[in-house]
């Protein structure tokens, strides 16, 4: 099924809005069909971003903002979250295995 011109324009607008957030959306698929936004894939923190961002909170804020847009009836969010936060990495450092023993 092809996207209507209105859905296509709304998809571009949604991508612009999402790109303003501190998220890596390179693995996120965004589409709009009949006023419903579909977010599918994976989000992560932007590499080198200095704040300790909570991806779940950031997605909650984003979906609330998207639901308020004129012409949007719903937001379907099927998103996997990327790596650990800085505090999680400090608390649970990865074990490094040496190949030279």
N, C-alpha and C positions, 0 to 999 in steps of 0.2 A: 504494500500500500504506500503510495507516495504522499509526502507531506504537502499540505496546502501552503500557499504563499504566506498566509498569516502565521501558520505554525513554524514555517521556516524562519520568518522574521523574528518571531518570539524566541526561537532556539538561539539565534545569534545574540539577541538581547540578554538572554539568560547566561550565555557563555561570557559575555562582557561583564555582567554582574558578578559571576563566580570568580572571574580572573582578578577582581579587585580584592578578593579575600586572600589571606596568607596560606593558601593551599596549593599543593602540587596536584593538578588535575590532569596530568598527561595520560593517565590510565582511566579517565572517567568519560563515559559516554553520556551525552546530554541530548535529549530529544523532547519535543512537545507535540502531542497529538490531541486535537480537540480540546485544548485548554488544560491538559494534564501534562505536567513536567515529569519526565522519567530520568532519574539519575542512577546510572548503573556503572559498576566498575570499582575502582580503588582510588582513594585519596591518601595523600601523605603530607607531611610537613615539607615546606620548601627548604631545600638544603641551604644551610647557612643562615637561616632566619634566627634571630637572637632570642626571641621570646619563647618560653616553654608553652606551646600551644596545645590545648586539649582538643583533639580532633572531633570528639563526640559533641562537645559544647559548640565548637565552630559550625558543625553541620546542623545542629539544632537552630542556631541563629540564622544560618543561611536558609534553611527550609521555611522558617517563619517569615523571613523577608520575601522569599519567592511566593509564598502563599498570599501575600498582601498585594501582589502585582495585579493590575487590572487585566481581566480576561483569563486569569488562572483559576481553575476549579479545584485542583488538587496537586500535590507533589508526591510522587512515588520514589522513595529513596531506598535503593538496594545497593548499598555501598559497603565495601570492606575498608577497614582502616589500616593505614600503614604502620611503620615502625614504632618503637617505644619512645616515650618522651624522655627528656634529659634526666629527670628524676628517676624514672623507671630504669634507665640504663645504669645510673649510679648505684641504685639499690641492687640490681641484678646484672652485674657485668658478665659478658660472655666469656666462657672458658676458651682460652686460646690453646690450640693443639699444635705443637711443633712437629714439623716433618723430619727434623733432625734429632735423632735420639742417641 
